[in-house]
Amino acid sequence: MSGGGNLPIGPGIWGFIAFFVLAVALWFLVRNMNNRLRRMAYRDRDRAEQFVADADGTTGGRATDGAPETDAAGEAPMRDHDDDPHPNGEAPRP
């Protein structure tokens, strides 16, 4: 029963290379997933802003300086909810 003697048992260089390739592939996949999730979050935020803008009756987009919109005569346009004391649709609390 004098076996093979001093034979190396282990993954060797090819095991290291395979593990390294898998680690690099995982790194690229996680990086790509983070980019897609970030892009999706931006799209959701823009879609929510557009929904709010459509509900308010504005033209949409982001406010640049907080100044009210004006028409050609320099006056603020009238909106349907300008005379509503509760523009968000809530009734006053007692």
N, C-alpha and C positions, 0 to 999 in steps of 0.2 A: 504494500500500500504506500509506496513512495510516489505520491502524486506528481504533478507536473513541475513541481519545484516553485520557482519564484515567478509565477505568471501574474501580470497586472489584471486586477479585476476592478472595473469602474467604467464610467462613461468615456473618459479620455477627451481628446481635443474635439472630436465630432459631437459629443454631448454638450460641451461648452458652446460650440458654434450654434447648434440647434437651439439651445436655451437663449443665447444672445439674439438670434434672429426672432424668436418668439417675443422676447422682451421689447425689441425695437418695433415690431408690428403692433404690439399692445399699446405702446407709447403713441404711435401714429393714430390708432383707432380712438384712444381717449382724447387726443388733441382734436381730431375731427369731430367727435361727439360734442365736445365743449363749444366749438365754433358753431355747430348747428343749433345747439340749445340757446346760445347767446343770440344768434340770428332770429330764432323763433321767438325769444322774449322781446326783441326789438319790434318784430312784426306784430305781436300781440299788443304791445304798448301803443304802437301807431294805430292799430285797428280800434283799440279802445278810445284813443283820442279822437279818431274820426267818428266813432259812434256818438261820443259826447258832443262833438261839434255838429253832427247832423241833428241830434236831438235839440240842441240849442238854436238851430237855424243859422249857424254861422257857416262860413265857407270852408272851414276845416283847416288843417295844418296847425302849426305851433304858433303861439303868440310871440311876436318878436320883442316888443318893448312894453306891452301891457296897455298901449293906447287904444281907445275905442275905435272901431271901424267908422269911417265917414264916407258919405257919398260925394258926388261931384260938387255939390254946393258947400261942402265942408261940415255938414250936419250929420249927426248920428242917425242911421236909419231906424225907423220904427219896426218893432217886432211884435209878434202876436202876444207875447208874454210880458211886454213892458208895463201893462196896466195891472198885471196879476200881482197881488201883494205877496204871494207865496210861489215864486217861479219854479221851485223844485217839486211842486205838487203836494207838499205836505200841509195838512191843516194845522192851525196854531194849537199849541198845547194849552190846556186850561190851567 
